[in-house]
Amino acid sequence: MQIEMSIKGLMVDPITNMPIVILRDQDGQKVLPIWVGIFEANAIALQIENISTPRPMTHDLLRNVIQDLKASVQKVVVCDLHENTFYALIYLGLHGETVAIDARPSDAIALALRTRAPIFVEESVIDHAKTVDFVPEAADTDRLQKWLESLDPDELGKYKM
């Protein structure tokens, strides 16, 4: 089952100093942190903050190409998690058909923001993510888990890089 989620924040992991996109369902019951690269975080942050660049960035270019081909982004789905790596699909509507394109979640999310497409996560990914250690040290994992659980909802709405 797919759960619709939205971006509730873009933060820096206090342990690894890597950017994290925080997705949360509409009820606030399910949260999914996705670690992303600095460049991908920047592309997401620019769109969150409504900052335009003088020239199109890669995700802007992709949006423009999709629109010029008379296609539309119907949704993006974080669909799988293997060996600590998230996978996503971008669903395009093209000439009355749906085409699914493999993508990194960070790219899919950056494109979804630019096209105002909904973001979904497979429930199995959320469940599986709870059992995965993204940080090698158990003590660090415990600290990170406590930190994620203690996040104030007001903090999640702010971009912190």
Solvent accessible surface area in square Angstrom, and as a share of the most:
residue,aa,sasa,rsa
1,M,163,0.73
2,Q,58,0.26
3,I,23,0.12
4,E,66,0.29
5,M,5,0.02
6,S,45,0.29
7,I,32,0.16
8,K,74,0.32
9,G,4,0.04
10,L,0,0.00
11,M,8,0.03
12,V,45,0.26
13,D,0,0.00
14,P,73,0.46
15,I,38,0.20
16,T,55,0.32
17,N,115,0.59
18,M,82,0.37
19,P,3,0.02
20,I,0,0.00
21,V,0,0.00
22,I,0,0.00
23,L,0,0.00
24,R,44,0.16
25,D,13,0.07
26,Q,141,0.63
27,D,116,0.60
28,G,30,0.29
29,Q,144,0.64
30,K,53,0.23
31,V,53,0.31
32,L,1,0.01
33,P,18,0.12
34,I,3,0.02
35,W,53,0.19
36,V,11,0.06
37,G,27,0.26
38,I,96,0.49
39,F,166,0.69
40,E,24,0.11
41,A,0,0.00
42,N,70,0.36
43,A,2,0.01
44,I,0,0.00
45,A,5,0.04
46,L,27,0.14
47,Q,45,0.20
48,I,62,0.31
49,E,83,0.37
50,N,128,0.66
51,I,98,0.50
52,S,102,0.66
53,T,48,0.28
54,P,135,0.85
55,R,183,0.67
56,P,69,0.44
57,M,54,0.24
58,T,100,0.58
59,H,18,0.08
60,D,20,0.10
61,L,101,0.50
62,L,70,0.35
63,R,55,0.20
64,N,49,0.25
65,V,66,0.38
66,I,11,0.06
67,Q,100,0.44
68,D,110,0.57
69,L,111,0.55
70,K,163,0.69
71,A,13,0.10
72,S,60,0.39
73,V,16,0.09
74,Q,83,0.37
75,K,51,0.22
76,V,1,0.00
77,V,2,0.01
78,V,1,0.00
79,C,36,0.22
80,D,52,0.27
81,L,7,0.04
82,H,107,0.48
83,E,167,0.75
84,N,74,0.38
85,T,70,0.41
86,F,17,0.07
87,Y,85,0.32
88,A,0,0.00
89,L,46,0.23
90,I,10,0.05
91,Y,44,0.17
92,L,17,0.08
93,G,14,0.13
94,L,55,0.27
95,H,154,0.69
96,G,87,0.84
97,E,120,0.54
98,T,78,0.45
99,V,61,0.35
100,A,54,0.42
101,I,75,0.38
102,D,105,0.55
103,A,20,0.16
104,R,135,0.49
105,P,10,0.06
106,S,8,0.05
107,D,31,0.16
108,A,1,0.00
109,I,0,0.00
110,A,0,0.00
111,L,1,0.00
112,A,1,0.01
113,L,44,0.22
114,R,14,0.05
115,T,34,0.20
116,R,206,0.75
117,A,12,0.09
118,P,48,0.30
119,I,11,0.06
120,F,40,0.17
121,V,0,0.00
122,E,40,0.18
123,E,49,0.22
124,S,75,0.48
125,V,4,0.02
126,I,1,0.01
127,D,69,0.36
128,H,89,0.40
129,A,14,0.11
130,K,147,0.62
131,T,107,0.62
132,V,27,0.15
133,D,89,0.46
134,F,52,0.22
135,V,7,0.04
136,P,130,0.82
137,E,107,0.48
138,A,77,0.60
139,A,70,0.54
140,D,28,0.15
141,T,30,0.18
142,D,81,0.42
143,R,139,0.51
144,L,9,0.05
145,Q,91,0.40
146,K,138,0.58
147,W,62,0.22
148,L,31,0.15
149,E,125,0.56
150,S,82,0.53
151,L,20,0.10
152,D,62,0.32
153,P,90,0.57
154,D,105,0.55
155,E,62,0.28
156,L,2,0.01
157,G,62,0.59
158,K,113,0.48
159,Y,75,0.29
160,K,84,0.36
161,M,89,0.40
